[in-house]
Amino acid sequence: MLNKAKKHKQTLILFIIFGLSSIMWYLPVSEALPENGWHLLIIFTATIVGIILNPLPMGVIALLSVLACVLTNTLSLAECLSGFGDSIVWLIVFAFFISHGFIKTGLGSRIAYYVLSKIGHSTLGISYALVIADFVLSPLIPSASARGGGIIFPIAKSICKSFSDEEHPGISSRNGGFIMSVCAQSTVITSALFVTAMAANPLAIKFAASAGITISWTDWALAAIVPGIISLAVMPLVVYYLYPPAIRYSNSAPQIAREKLDAMGKISLQEIIMMAVFVILIALWINGSKFGLSPTTVALMGLSILLVTKVINFEDNLADKGAWHTFIWFGTLVMLSDFLSKFGLMTWIGGKLQFLFMSSSPINSLIILSLIYFYIHYLFASTTAHISVLLPTFLVLFINAGVPGLMATLILSFLSTLSAGLTHFGLSSTPIFFGAGYMRTKDWWYIGLVTSIIYLLIWGGIGGMWWKLLNLW
């Protein structure tokens, strides 16, 4: 009965999506735009509405948009498939494959348990141990749900259970809520630190490239590292104040960590290889341009080492549904963004909206646009959708307000991810932590609102000064 109701709901939503698209199709076409450009905008709008409402998996919605482009002669089949050959798309796919090494070898868990055994004697120390582990893993695990849900969450959950008290359930609830909230916010921050920390980040780079703006892995990491580390250092303290745990000191967490490490035994050869590949990849992503190596080439090199040494096997890659699902929707969105830019649509939309801020000074326009872009994430359950819908248009508005293109892209990219901490559904990993059931929705949203203000102050204030030192503006 429930499946039948779900199918009816999906059918209704799809009917609404394509109904709206059909209406748009007959609206007057601007003389400034080619007819195919207008049709592509309609298909893109229907695709994004589908992603937001989620009647079907995102990959299915993406394939339907490709089909719509071909059947309406908006784009040829070859043009529609061009996004799947983009190097940025393959960078994320390779990073997904590499991330298997952390999980399969147990290296990711070993790192987390080791840090926990050293500084986990207090509840605050436990939170910092999990934050540090998340930070270390973030450059090479491009999925917030894989990193947060696959590695950090199981460890956090076992720690929360150690605080359980059947006679006083409120005690375990307070500690569990604190730990889960910190882990969720940590995943949000670390996802903003590196291009390869989340699948949606390269999409922002691709939008920027369509506007003639080049951003390297190093550019992104260097700009984000100072405000990012400060955010990671301050955030647990803020959550500690807003939602203080009932038990503040305990030796249970370090004991659990030591027991897990003992059970894992000595570090294996595969873990050593994985660690070496990790170091090599970071070094070459930072310095690869000196040797003529692109980030995608470097990722392919690391993946090849792991495959040849049998740290991971090719069958694991073929079975990675997350990687191939991302490949489909990411390649489609990259294709749509490329042709939207070629048809001049984003510039046209930005020009239409520019008059709203003509009377404001550049700095006021920047502040207003940033706040709108950030807090509109209350309406989104996906950072990918947020970036796809709004970043290209806001990028034009930022540039028209006098913000350098590189700086504008970085600001919008950081805001896209940091805003995901506002709700319990803003990032793919946050429902996992919220779903543990330790905290009420209103408390989660309250923490999300307060931490969002802290993030804006850190990234706008300290980050702004850091970016000035880097000559980004």
C-alpha positions in Angstrom: 0.0 0.0 0.0 2.8 2.4 0.9 4.7 1.5 -2.3 1.6 2.2 -4.3 1.1 5.6 -2.6 4.8 6.4 -3.2 4.5 5.6 -6.9 1.4 7.9 -7.1 3.4 10.7 -5.4 6.3 10.2 -7.9 3.9 10.3 -10.8 2.3 13.5 -9.5 5.6 15.2 -8.9 6.9 14.3 -12.4 3.6 15.6 -13.9 4.1 18.9 -12.1 7.7 19.2 -13.2 7.1 18.5 -16.9 3.9 20.5 -16.8 5.8 23.6 -15.6 8.4 22.9 -18.3 5.7 22.8 -21.0 4.3 26.1 -19.9 7.8 27.7 -19.9 8.3 26.3 -23.4 5.7 28.6 -24.9 6.8 31.8 -23.1 8.3 34.5 -25.3 11.9 34.0 -26.1 14.3 36.8 -25.5 16.0 38.2 -28.6 19.2 38.2 -26.7 19.1 34.4 -26.4 19.2 31.6 -29.0 16.1 29.5 -29.2 18.1 26.4 -28.1 19.4 28.3 -25.2 15.9 29.1 -23.9 14.9 25.4 -24.4 18.0 24.3 -22.5 17.1 26.6 -19.6 13.7 25.0 -19.4 15.2 21.5 -19.3 17.8 22.6 -16.7 15.0 24.1 -14.6 13.0 20.9 -14.8 16.1 18.9 -13.9 16.8 21.0 -10.8 13.2 20.9 -9.6 13.4 17.1 -10.0 16.6 17.0 -7.9 15.0 19.1 -5.2 11.7 17.3 -5.0 13.4 13.9 -5.5 10.6 11.8 -7.0 13.3 9.5 -8.4 17.0 9.0 -7.8 19.2 11.9 -9.0 20.9 9.8 -11.6 17.5 8.9 -13.2 16.5 12.6 -13.3 19.8 13.4 -15.0 19.3 10.7 -17.6 15.7 12.0 -18.3 17.2 15.5 -18.8 19.7 14.1 -21.4 16.8 12.3 -23.2 14.8 15.6 -23.2 17.7 17.5 -24.7 18.1 14.9 -27.5 14.4 14.4 -28.3 13.7 18.2 -28.5 16.8 18.7 -30.7 18.1 21.2 -28.1 21.5 19.4 -28.1 22.8 16.4 -30.1 23.5 13.1 -28.4 27.3 13.7 -28.7 26.9 17.1 -27.0 24.8 15.6 -24.3 27.4 12.9 -23.5 30.3 15.4 -23.6 30.1 16.0 -19.8 31.0 12.4 -19.1 34.5 12.9 -20.7 35.3 15.9 -18.5 38.4 15.5 -16.3 36.7 17.0 -13.3 34.0 14.4 -13.4 36.6 11.6 -13.4 38.6 13.3 -10.6 35.6 12.7 -8.3 35.0 9.1 -9.6 38.7 8.2 -9.0 38.6 9.8 -5.5 35.5 7.7 -4.7 37.5 4.6 -5.7 40.5 5.6 -3.7 38.4 6.2 -0.6 37.6 2.5 -0.6 41.2 2.0 0.6 40.6 3.8 3.8 37.5 1.8 4.6 38.7 -1.6 3.3 42.1 -1.6 5.0 40.7 -0.1 8.2 43.2 2.8 8.1 40.4 5.4 8.5 39.1 3.7 11.7 42.6 3.2 13.0 43.4 6.9 12.6 40.1 7.8 14.5 40.7 5.3 17.3 44.3 6.3 17.7 43.4 10.0 18.1 40.5 9.0 20.4 42.8 7.0 22.6 45.1 10.0 23.2 42.7 12.9 23.8 39.3 11.2 24.5 39.3 11.4 28.3 36.7 14.1 28.4 33.5 14.5 26.3 35.0 17.7 24.7 38.2 15.7 24.0 36.2 13.0 22.3 34.6 15.6 20.1 38.0 17.0 19.1 39.3 13.5 18.4 36.5 12.8 16.0 36.9 16.2 14.4 40.6 15.6 13.8 39.9 12.2 12.3 37.3 13.8 9.9 39.8 16.5 8.9 42.6 14.0 8.2 40.3 11.8 6.0 38.6 14.6 4.2 41.1 15.3 1.3 40.6 11.8 -0.1 37.0 10.8 0.7 34.8 12.9 -1.6 31.5 11.8 0.1 30.2 13.3 3.3 28.0 10.3 3.8 30.9 7.8 3.3 33.3 9.8 5.5 30.8 10.8 8.2 28.4 7.9 8.0 30.8 5.1 7.0 33.7 5.9 9.3 33.0 8.6 11.9 29.4 7.7 12.8 30.0 4.1 13.8 32.8 5.2 16.1 30.7 8.0 17.6 27.7 5.7 18.1 29.8 3.2 20.0 31.1 6.0 22.2 27.6 7.3 22.8 26.5 3.9 24.0 29.2 3.9 26.6 27.4 6.8 28.2 24.1 5.0 28.3 22.3 4.8 31.6 18.9 3.1 31.7 18.0 4.7 35.0 19.0 8.2 33.8 18.4 8.2 30.0 18.7 12.0 29.8 22.4 11.7 30.7 23.2 9.6 27.6 20.9 11.7 25.5 22.8 14.9 26.3 26.1 13.4 25.6 24.9 11.6 22.5 23.3 14.8 21.2 26.5 16.8 21.8 28.8 14.3 20.1 26.5 13.7 17.1 25.9 17.4 16.6 29.7 18.1 16.6 30.3 15.3 14.2 27.6 16.6 11.8 29.0 20.1 11.9 32.5 18.8 11.5 31.6 17.0 8.3 30.0 20.3 7.0 33.3 22.2 7.6 35.7 19.6 6.3 33.6 19.3 3.1 34.4 22.9 2.4 38.1 22.5 2.9 39.2 20.6 -0.2 38.0 20.2 -3.7 38.0 16.4 -3.2 36.2 16.5 0.2 32.7 16.5 -1.4 31.4 15.6 -4.8 29.6 19.0 -5.3 32.8 21.0 -5.0 34.2 20.2 -8.5 30.9 21.3 -9.9 31.6 24.8 -8.6 35.0 24.7 -10.2 33.3 23.7 -13.5 30.9 26.5 -13.3 33.8 28.9 -12.8 35.7 27.4 -15.7 32.7 28.1 -17.9 33.1 31.7 -16.9 36.8 31.7 -17.7 38.0 31.3 -14.1 40.6 28.7 -13.2 40.8 27.2 -9.7 43.4 24.6 -8.8 43.2 22.1 -5.9 45.9 24.1 -4.2 44.1 27.4 -4.7 41.0 26.0 -3.0 42.8 24.3 -0.1 45.1 27.3 0.6 42.1 29.7 0.7 40.1 27.4 3.0 42.7 26.1 5.4 43.0 29.0 7.8 39.3 29.8 8.3 38.5 26.1 8.1 40.9 25.0 10.9 39.7 27.9 13.1 36.1 26.8 12.5 36.9 23.3 13.5 38.7 24.5 16.6 35.8 26.8 17.7 32.8 24.8 16.7 33.0 22.1 19.4 33.3 24.8 22.1 30.2 26.6 20.7 28.2 23.3 20.7 29.5 22.5 24.2 28.1 25.8 25.4 24.8 25.5 23.6 24.2 21.8 24.4 26.4 20.9 27.3 26.9 17.1 27.9 25.8 15.7 31.3 28.9 13.6 31.7 32.0 15.7 31.0 34.8 13.3 32.0 35.1 9.6 31.4 37.7 7.0 30.6 35.3 4.8 28.6 36.1 6.3 25.2 39.9 5.8 25.4 39.3 2.3 26.7 37.0 1.5 23.8 39.6 3.0 21.4 42.4 0.9 22.9 40.3 -2.3 22.7 39.5 -1.6 19.1 43.2 -0.9 18.2 44.2 -4.1 20.0 41.6 -6.1 18.0 42.9 -4.6 14.8 46.5 -5.7 15.6 49.6 -4.2 14.2 49.4 -1.9 11.2 49.2 -4.0 8.0 51.2 -3.7 4.8 48.1 -2.6 3.0 47.5 0.2 5.5 51.1 1.3 5.0 50.6 1.4 1.2 47.4 3.3 1.7 49.1 5.8 3.9 51.9 6.3 1.4 49.5 6.8 -1.4 47.7 9.4 0.7 50.9 11.3 1.3 51.9 11.1 -2.4 48.5 12.3 -3.6 48.4 15.3 -1.3 52.0 16.3 -2.3 51.3 16.0 -6.0 47.9 17.8 -5.8 49.9 20.7 -4.2 52.9 20.6 -6.5 51.7 18.6 -9.5 51.5 21.6 -11.8 55.3 21.9 -11.6 55.5 18.5 -13.2 52.7 19.0 -15.7 50.3 16.7 -13.7 46.6 17.6 -13.5 44.7 16.7 -10.3 42.8 14.0 -12.3 46.1 12.5 -13.5 47.4 12.4 -10.0 44.2 10.7 -8.7 44.5 8.1 -11.5 48.1 7.5 -10.5 47.1 6.9 -6.9 44.3 4.6 -7.9 46.6 2.6 -10.2 49.0 2.0 -7.3 46.2 0.8 -5.1 44.9 -1.6 -7.8 48.4 -3.0 -8.7 49.3 -3.6 -5.1 45.8 -5.1 -4.5 44.9 -2.8 -1.7 41.6 -2.5 -3.5 40.4 -4.5 -6.4 38.6 -3.6 -9.6 35.5 -5.5 -8.7 35.1 -3.1 -5.7 35.2 -0.2 -8.1 32.6 -1.7 -10.4 30.3 -2.4 -7.4 30.6 1.2 -6.1 27.1 2.4 -6.7 27.8 5.8 -5.1 30.7 6.5 -7.5 28.7 5.6 -10.7 25.6 7.3 -9.5 27.7 10.5 -8.9 29.3 10.0 -12.4 25.8 10.1 -14.0 24.4 13.1 -12.3 27.6 15.0 -12.1 28.5 14.4 -15.8 25.0 15.6 -16.8 25.1 18.8 -14.7 28.6 19.6 -16.0 27.2 19.2 -19.6 24.2 21.4 -18.9 26.4 24.1 -17.2 28.8 24.1 -20.2 26.1 24.7 -22.7 24.2 27.2 -20.5 27.4 29.2 -20.4 28.0 28.8 -24.2 24.5 30.1 -24.9 25.1 33.1 -22.6 22.2 32.2 -20.3 23.8 32.9 -17.0 25.2 36.2 -18.1 21.7 37.1 -19.3 20.1 36.1 -16.0 22.7 38.0 -14.0 22.1 41.1 -16.1 18.4 40.9 -15.4 18.9 40.7 -11.7 21.7 43.2 -11.5 19.3 46.2 -11.3 18.2 45.0 -7.8 21.5 46.0 -6.4 22.4 49.0 -8.5 21.7 51.5 -5.7 23.8 49.6 -3.2 27.6 50.0 -2.6 29.8 47.1 -3.7 30.4 46.0 -0.1 26.7 46.2 0.8 25.8 44.2 -2.3 28.4 41.6 -1.4 27.0 41.2 2.2 23.4 41.1 1.1 24.1 38.6 -1.7 26.2 36.4 0.6 23.5 36.3 3.3 20.7 35.5 0.7 22.9 32.8 -0.9 23.7 31.3 2.5 20.4 31.2 4.3 18.4 30.2 1.3 19.8 26.7 2.0 16.9 26.2 4.4 15.0 25.4 1.2 17.5 22.8 0.0 18.2 19.2 1.0 21.2 19.0 -1.3 24.4 21.1 -1.6 24.6 19.9 -5.2 21.2 21.4 -6.0 22.1 24.6 -4.2 25.2 25.0 -6.3 23.5 24.0 -9.5 20.6 26.4 -9.1 22.2 29.4 -7.7 26.0 29.5 -8.0 26.2 30.5 -11.7 23.8 33.4 -11.3 25.3 34.6 -8.1 28.7 34.4 -9.6 27.7 36.9 -12.2 26.2 39.1 -9.6 29.3 39.0 -7.4 31.6 39.8 -10.4 29.3 42.7 -11.4 29.6 43.9 -7.8 33.3 44.2 -8.2 34.5 40.9 -6.6 37.4 39.2 -8.5 36.2 36.0 -10.3 38.5 33.6 -8.3 37.4 35.2 -5.0 33.8 35.2 -6.0 33.8 31.5 -6.9 35.6 30.5 -3.7 33.3 32.6 -1.4 30.2 31.1 -3.1 31.6 27.5 -2.9 32.4 27.9 0.8 29.0 29.4 1.6 27.3 26.5 -0.4 28.8 23.9 1.9 28.9 25.8 5.3 25.2 26.5 4.9 24.5 22.8 4.9 24.9 22.8 8.7 21.7 24.8 9.2 19.3 21.9 9.2 19.3 18.1 9.8 18.9 17.5 6.1 21.2 20.1 4.6 24.1 17.6 3.7 24.0 13.9 2.9 25.7 13.1 6.2 23.6 15.1 8.6 20.5 12.9 8.5 22.7 10.0 9.6 23.9 11.8 12.7 20.4 13.3 13.5 18.9 9.9 12.9 20.7 8.5 16.0 17.8 10.1 17.9 19.7 11.9 20.6 18.5 15.4 19.9 15.2 17.1 19.1 14.8 18.9 15.8 14.4 22.4 17.3 17.7 21.9 19.3 19.5 20.8 16.1 18.2 23.8 14.2 19.1 26.2 17.0 22.7 24.9 17.0 22.7 25.1 13.2 21.6 28.8 13.3 24.1 29.8 16.0 27.0 28.0 14.4 26.1 29.5 11.0 26.6 33.0 12.4 30.0 31.9 13.9 31.0 30.5 10.5 30.1 33.7 8.7 32.1 35.8 11.2 35.1 33.5 10.9 35.1 33.1 7.2 34.1 36.7 6.5 36.5 38.3 9.1 39.5 36.1 9.6 39.0 34.5 6.2 38.8 37.9 4.5 42.1 39.0 6.1 43.8 35.7 5.1 42.6 36.0 1.5 44.0 39.6 1.5 47.4 38.2 2.5 47.0 35.7 -0.4 46.3 38.6 -2.8 43.0 37.1 -3.8 41.3 40.5 -3.6 
